[in-house]
Amino acid sequence: MKVKIFAMGENFTNCYIVYDEKTKNGFCVDVCDRIDDTYFAFIQNKHLKIHYLFLTHGHYDHTSDILKFKAHFPATKIIISKTDYENIKMNLSVFCTFNQFTTPDSLCEEGDEYPFADSNIKVMVTPGHTSGSVCFIYDNMIFCGDTVFHRSIGRTDLATGSFFEIMKSVNRIANMGDYKLFPGHMDVTDIATEKRVNEYFRI
């Protein structure tokens, strides 16, 4: 399985495209506030069939170009947590505004699974950065949004954020074993590395 990363938008959000070169099946994680045309060109030039777009949380820099994405790939299923969809509907600060969003195909919760290739993409609810932040787990990869960064964690001083909750979420991730971590910003890392260098993994 291949992973292509486009860091785009005001905050250089990591927008992930995960795909199988042989079958051309794929899924995406997060869309930023300013998707570059090179993102769509990559999918089209690779002749990929994108089955899902998973949204790790509802902040504008991870969701705001959802309508542009949907216009290019109308058959792709949009998935966001039930909690953060409610936050978007309330037009909370720094969340995507409701009139910029679309109707999700699925409102995910803890333990939900979505079939892909010969396995499933699993949902782990990880509140803290937002009350509805989630991680999506596939194979040995965790797409963790803004819950965990290389050497750090997501901020908790914005609407619905909680340091207490994010520390519980970080602890869950820290104890999961040998996984790569694909955060919402900055570098890809892994749990073993973060146990060595990330002070929040040792609290």
Protein Blocks (a to p, Z undefined) as FASTA:
>chain_A
ZZddddedjkopacdddddfklopacdehjafbdcfklmmmmmmnopacfbdcdfbfcfk
lmmmmmmmmmmmmmbccdddfklmmmmmnopghiacfklmccdfbdcdehiacdehjbdc
dddddehjbmkbccddehjbccehjmbcghiacdfkbghiafklmmmmmmmmmmnojadd
ddfehjdddfklmmmmmmklmZZ
